[in-house]
């Protein structure tokens, strides 16, 4: 089996690394924290993001980017959008020219309104690219709940390769060639998750949530069409599927941001309460600016 790299030690990067390892691949898991690297390698557990979730011994953590990426055939990049370009620049210093780069980040770059696949194309123009998105709450994946995701790429080989690497009895991988639409769905739904959390905290019920999700889907599709995406993509897992789950549960960081706002907290206080990056805070600002 080939070496696979996962760049980013958060909850989603952790479950993706473990799925790949359980499928028989050696996984080089890049993390910023020396302390977490030690825990993963000694205890086989990411105690900060997924305590109690046992990791395969084939998941080897490292804080050294060269060690993480050298000779990897596929590299999954699972870092926040605000550091995505910087991390990708480090990755391509050591990655094979033939390596496939896959983004799992659901966000938009501040200042440029670039999606992660566009950043990958700019920074690694000769590489084969893909994006992974869908209703993928990491804690539920870790609990082996049945889950579906979407690998999108213009390259059929990339789609089939990633599908083969990730699929398992509880993690079903679907394919799509509309990379832009899949990414937009994953990014835009975070805006509505914040609204849904706020509405719930203010006492709104299921009728309100249903109306919000339905009208949000329409707005997402219209916005996506204006930017060149296929509106039909938003009817799939990476669109309405992701929208429904993110607007329905406190397991979503963006939903919890909305709940905190509904309690009367400031956006700074709400973000501090979460303790992790909630991409919707940045995305709503960028979409508002772009629409102008």
ABEGO torsion letter per residue (X at the ends): XBBBBBBEABAAAAAAAAAAAAAGBBBBBBBABAAAAAAAAAAGBBAAABBGBBBBAABBBBABAAAAABGBABBBBBBBAAAAAAAAAAAAAABBAABBBBBABBBBBBGAGBBAAAAAAAABAABBBBBBBEBBBAAAAAAGBBBBBBBBBABAAAAAAAAAAABBAABBBBBBABAAAAAAAAAAAAAAAAAAAAAAAAGBBAAAAAAAAAAAAAAAAAAAAAAGBBAAAAABAABAAAAAAAAABAABAAAAAAAAAAAGBBAAAAAAAAGBBBAAAAAAAAAAAAAX
